[in-house]
Amino acid sequence: MTAVRISPAWTDPDAVRAVVRAGGPFWPLANYAANDAEMAALGPQRATFTPPWFRQDFALLGSTLVDGAALLLDNPRFVDAARAVAGPGAVVRPTTVYVNIMGPTPFAFPPHLDVPAFRGFTRADHPVWLLKVMMASGLLERWRTQIVTAVSWFYDGPGGDFHYWPDGPGAPAAVEQAPFANVGVVADNEVTFHGVAPLGPPGARMPDGLTRQSHLVPSQGGWDVRDGQGASLVHYGEHEVRITVSWKADVFADIDEARRADAGEDLLDRTTVVDRFAQDLHARGVDAGRPEDPYADQAWTRTLASTYRDASPAMA
């Protein structure tokens, strides 16, 4: 089984919404990349401007970062669904919760894969762009940690359909549509493409002046987008924004696999990553050399991003 749809996703959806509203400010997705080359690795649309898509981390590495976030991290329904995806004997360890809030947008959030993790090599210590191209290359699959993701939504307005491809990018998409009635989809989103259809009524406009310093905060009756100096750029009514709660867990096939991971056996290191890429690029006839600092070398970053790309499906 590659994906599971669950309903209800939450015992108390109103309590979840209250935690989300108290957990801001929410920052543009652009803030999750350090430079333009990293943005290019994450997706071409996001590399050129800042859309009204905001995010905040509520839990990382199994620890909560926001008051009340334990309600989101410790959802037994997501744990049970993760075992339905990975197998009844799987060891499921919730690690991460983040919340995305989208304002009206006349274009799609393109089909994409989430940020992967590898044994000894995660976003806690290594750049997101590199993890993405490591996954796209297929060269480091032996070290990949399976991560199961649960997503659920709070939105009743037009558009914003969730498309996902549980049977691969060449198969038809499954679609969840608003109004989202306390449902969730649980899958390995590092290998399951997913995206969001345009959000809002026809002709909806995005606010002017959004930058990486803009942020989203709750306000009376909805949400305000503010600039870097705190001035309001736009107000959204509560019904205009689409809230997504994303929950992630590291999943091991069984207790033995979890024990090996805990013991730190067969960890991936930076030298091995660079070696694998250098060997494969050479075999492809790409003259990329070996960077002194693979994280700071912009030419190396661009070479990897252009060579190893996800075969994204088209959103109908």
Phi, psi and omega in degrees: 000129184258339179206150180229132174261130182237146177204123001280153178276328184230145175290321183225085182302325180296323178294323177297314179300321180295319177297318180298314182295331181274356191260007183281187003286161179252137188246155180301147176303334179302335181290350181269011172228146188270341183203175185296326179294322176295320178299321178297324179292332182274341178150137187295324180296319183285349181279345191252339180199177183248102177282169182278059178243118188238155185212152170214139174278133178252336176205141176218144176055031177083001181245139180281147181246347187229141177305132178086355185293342177300330177299326181277321183288322188260053180266107184296336179292325176289321178299314179297319180292325177298322176292328177295328178282314190266342182123148186297335179269007184292145172265120185247123181236100179300134184234327197219140167223130169224158184236126173256136176234123184247132169271172180308131185217125185277009177224166185280154162278110194298154174306135186203173173247151178283173183286123181278175174222153180229155181301116181082006187212094184227176180292348177295331184231356186223151187291147182300318184301322182291318178300321180296315181286332173300317180293314183297329183288330185074006185278342186241022186300329181303330184260001188289136173272128176288129178238126177256134184243137170247132176237141175217162192224155172230100181187133181237006186271191181284149177072196178075021179299143176263119178254136175214156189239077184294339181256017177102159186294343178273353181261166178297151178280150164268150187225132169249134186238152172289150001286134181276108187266066175056048177249163176217156174237130183242125184200171170275093186282359172279345176234354180254110179297146179204152181201176185233132178289162177311145189245136175102176181287161176305137180083004179300137182251149174272153178290149175278153170085011179290135176225180178291348177268351177292156178208159183248132180225151176291148178216178182299118177077010180166227187218146176244137168264125181242153177275185184296342178262002178093000179284144182284130176263324180196151173247132174251134170291158183305325184281351185271342184257147179252117181260129175240125172260121179248127181241137181229149177220139167287133185233130179244143186302325181199182183296323180296317179295321177297320179296318180296321178295317180296328181281353179073031180279140173056055179278146177278144177230168187295323179299317179296320179299311180297319179301313182298316179294316182298318180295318182289319178298319178299317180296332178276354183081020178264119183271087184252347182066195177237119183289144173293319176229099185295344180273334183257346184281106184294323179296319177297316179302313181296322179297314179296317182296324181278335182275321186244101181236147176292140176276073187293141174283165176270140178270123182293000000 
